[in-house]
Amino acid sequence: MASGRLRPGVAAVRLHVAVGLQTFGRRRCSGQGQDGEGGGMMNILGMVAALASAVGGFTALSLAMDRHWEALHGRGNLPTGRTRRTLRRSGAAGLLVSLLVCLDVWGGSQGWVAWAGMLTAAAIGMVLVLTYAARAMVRVGWIAGGLGAAAVVLAQIARGLA
């Protein structure tokens, strides 16, 4: 390699990275959705919907556990099997809605990363609520679920108007 030439594979990687960075800068930094529609409002509504759905899902999943159920309803009072299954399914549905919103707003590659960030933020929020205000957990869950549903509906309306 004394002649200063790069191997073909290295040159191709450098070209691919340079083109990818230019495309990323034009398409994503402008606040546009995956197809260039929606603008910043879709990202804001998507963030609200994904975070609120994740908080609602984590609330339902935590209430399906004996420890958190007892913190809310008193020691020795356990949820029935049907209630536990309903809470688990509701929690999984909330997390699935959060994932679908992230994939819809940010696309396949960035959507997974955004979802991981939303799950982290929601989990930290739920840990704080469970630690310092366990009785408020149900209210937080209902508010988050309603806010998530409203944000999803508003995002669909905004997409239809755009």
N, C-alpha and C positions, 0 to 999 in steps of 0.2 A: 504494500500500500504506500510505497514511497512516492508515487506519482500524485498523491493528494486526492484521488478519486474515491468516492464513496461506493460501498457495495450497493447493488441494486435494491436490496431489501431495505437498507437504511434510508436511502433516498425516497423510496415509496412511503415509508412510515413518516418521514418528515413532511412530505407533500400532503399526505392524508391528514396529519395533525393540523397543518396550517390551514387547509381548506375547511376542516371541521370547526376550527376556532372562528374563522370568518363567518361561516354559516350560523354558528351559535350566537355570535354577536348581533347579527342582523335579525334573526328570527325570535330569539328568546328574550333578549334584554329589552325589547321594546314593550314587554308586557302583553304580548299577543298570545293567544291560545295556540294549540298545535296546528290548526289550519289557518292561523292568522286572523281569526275572528274573535270577537268578544272583548278584547282589550283588557285593561286592568280591572274592570269591574268583575269579569268572570273569575279572575284570579282571587280577588277579595272574597267574592261569594263562595268560591271553591274552598278557600282556606277556612272560612266560617263553617261551611257545611261539613267539611272533613273533620275539623277539630271538634265540633259539637257532636257529630255522630260518633266519633271515637270516645268522647267523654260519656255519652249516653250508653254506649256499648260496654265500656269498662264499669260503669255504675251497675248495670244489670249483671255483668259477670261477677262483680264483687258481692252483690247481694245473694248470688247463688251459693256463696261459701258460708258455712256455718258460723264462722267467727264474726263476719261482718253482719250477718243476719241477726245474731245475738246482740251485737252492739246496738242495733237499732230497735229490736223488739224485746230485749230482755233475755237474761240467761235461762237456758233450758227450753226456750221456744225456738224450734227448728222449722224450716220451711218444709212443706209437703213435697213429695216426689214430683207431683205435677207442677207446683210452683217453681221448683228448682229447674225442671226441664224448660219451662217457659222462660225463665230468666236467662238460662244459658243460650237458648235459641235467639232471644231478643238481643243479648250481648253480641253473639256472633253476627247477627244481622246488622247491628250498628257498626261493627268493625268492617263488615263487607261493604256497606254503603260508603263508609269512609274511604276504603280502597278504591271503589269504583269512581268516586268523585275525583280522587287524586289522579287516577289513570286517565279520566276524561279531560281534566283541565290541563294537566302537564304532560300527557303522553306516556308512552311505555317506559322510557328510560328514567325520566325525571319524576314520574308519578310514583314509582316505588320508593324513591328516596324521600319525596315529599310525604308519603304515607308513613314512612319510618319516623320522620320528624313529628308528624301529627300524633302518632302513637306515643312518642316520648313525651311530648308536651301534655297530652291528655293523662298519661300515667302519673306524671309528676303532680299535676293538678289533683288527681284522685287521691294520691298518697297524702297530700296536704289536707284535703277535705276529710279523709278518713282519720287522720291523726288529730286534727284540731276541732273538727265540727262534724262528728259522725252522724248526728241527728239531721244535719242539713243535706246528707248525701242523697236522699230521695228527691228533695226539691231540686238539687243541682242536676240530677239525672233527668227529671222531667223537663226542666228548662232547657237543658242541652239537647235533648231529643226533639223538643218542639222547635228550637232554634235551627237545628240541623235540617229538619223537614222543611221549614220555611225557607231556608237558604237554598235548598235544592230546588224548590218550586220557583223561587225568584230567579235562580240561575237559568232554569228552563224557559221562563218567560223572557228574560233578557236575551237569551240565545235566539228565541223566536222573533224578537223585535229587531235584532241586528242583521 
